[in-house]
Amino acid sequence: MKTQPDELLRSLGVRPYYKGYSYLLTALDMITDDTNLLSALTTKVYPHIAKCYHVTPTSVERAIRFIINKTWECSESKKLSKMFGPYMNDWTPTNREFLGITAECLLATTRMQIIENIRKGIKNNNDI
């Protein structure tokens, strides 16, 4: 029942034609499954992605950093400024910051969907 990372990334203005896009999706999938991985990007996340895509961990890190920088330079997404705050013009997030905030948004949306489904289930049971 996870919110689709692809949908969120596109709404932030992240362009899917960059090489780092698939790496970013994989990293978000891993981190939303285990948030502890956020503190192990260089030791677990990048090496795992590198192995999946037959590249080096360094190229994974660099491609993700590139796509974040490009998004920051080119995006005019209101959702981006809502998620990253009013100071987003003053800084570009690190890979860890971007992945952390984006993963938290995905997890919060998923939690809200679960709560909504539970409420609908309770409401439907009361109708019987």
N, C-alpha and C positions, 0 to 999 in steps of 0.2 A: 504494500500500500504506500510505498515511498512516492513522494512527489518527484516527477521526472527531472533529473538534473539538466537534461537537454533543454527542456522548456524554460527553466529558470535562467540558464546561461544565455539563451537567445534573447530573453526579455531584458537582460542586462546589456545587450549589445555585443556579446562575444560572438565573433564570426566563426562559423563551423568549418570554413575552408582552410584554416591554419592547421599546421601539423600538430600543434599542441592541444587542439580541441579534444581529440580522442584520449590523450593523456589526462587532460583535465577531467573528463567524464569518468575515467577509470579511477582517478584519485578521489574524486567526490564519492563515488560508489563505495570505495574502500573505507573512507573516513566516516561516512554516514553509517556503515555497518559496525565500525569500531572507532570511536572518537579518540581513543588513546593513540591511534596511528598519527594523529596530527603532530605529536611530539617525536615522531620517528620517520619524518619525510625522507631524510637522506639515508637512513639505515634500512627501512622496510618498504616504504611506498615507492620511491623512485626506482630502486632495484627490481621490485616486482613488475612495475610497468615496463621497465626496460627489457626485462626478460620476455614479457608478453609480445612486445613490438619489435624485438630483435635490434635494440639500440642500446646505447650506454645510459646509465643513470644520469650522467652529466647532461646529455642531450635532452633527457626528459625534463630535468630541472630548468634548463635554458629555454626549452620550447614553451613550458608553462609560464615562465617569467615573461617571455616575449608576448604571449597572447594577453596576459594581464596588462602589460604596458601598452599594447596596441588598443585594447579596450578602453583604457584610461584616456588615451590620446584622442580617440575617435568617437566615443559613445556620448550620446546626449540623453541617455535613458534616465527617466525620472526614478525608476526602480533602483538603479545603481546609486543615485544620490540618497535615496531613502534608506537603502541597506547600509551604506558606508558613511553616512552622515554629512553634515554641512562642510566639513573640512576636506572633502574628497578632492577639491581643486588644489589643495596644498601638499598632497602626498599621494604616492602610488603605493598600494599595499604590497607587502612581501608575499611570496607564494603562500607561506603559512597563514598570514592574515587573511588573504583572499579565500583560501580553501576553508579556513575556520569559520569565517563569517557566512560564506555561502553554504557550507554544510549545516551550520546552525539554523539558517533560514529554511533549508530543506527539511530538517528534523522538526522544526517548530510547525511548519505547514503540515507535515505528516501527523503530528500530535493533534493538531486542530481537526484534521479530517477524521481521526479515530474518535475523538470526543463527539464530533457531529454525528457520526454513524451510530455511536452508542445512544446518543439522545434520540435519534430517529427510531432506533430499535425499541427504546423504552416507550416512546410515544405510540408506536405501532402496537406494542403489547397492551397498552392501556385502552386502545380502541377496540380490542377484542372483547 
